[in-house]
Amino acid sequence: MAYSLFTNTVHVCFDSVLAMENAGMVLMFEALMASGLKGFLGCPAVLYEAALVEFFENASVRDGVVNSTVGGKQVEISEELFASSFELPVDGLIDLSDVPKDIVFDARSIFSISGGQVSSSGEKREMKIEFCLRSDILAKTIFVKAGSFDAVTRERFLMMAAISGGVKINWSRLLFNIFKDMVTQD
């Protein structure tokens, strides 16, 4: 199970992508940074597979804290430690269904390759390349998912719209809840 957690990981070197000549791509990465994901997406991709496997084999959630042992040492990860380690915002939306409707409506046009309204849960081929890339980045770093990345889920679309619209997201809570779900997954 642990192997599947990092085979599709994405590490973003923001210095490189912000130097690109494609203005749309630069704006997309600037929006990811402004959303508060720079520390999470830019974190070094150095993984110790055996330690990661051991961590997930021994992990459990007690009182909202992820507990495990690695190499015989007790490891406790609280939401606060998680947030500070990745420099994540702790204020903002937790429920993506609360993204303002006008921002979602605008995003449907902004993301569209044709200029029309893109479906909020449909095929990536309807979207401009920079938003296809954003969808892939979110799919591989935030939404632990196996299989095809061709379809954009409604939840991912709402997250993309919130990022584009400058809506504050409580990345700490959202990502830590996903982390806890990964630990308790059967």
PyMOL commands that set and color helices and strands:
alter all, ss='L'
color gray80, all
select helices_A, chain A and resi 2-6+14-17+23-41+49-58+79-85+96-98+101-110+124-126+129-141+154-164+171-184
alter helices_A, ss='H'
color red, helices_A
select strands_A, chain A and resi 60-62+65-70+73-77
alter strands_A, ss='S'
color yellow, strands_A
deselect
rebuild
show_as cartoon
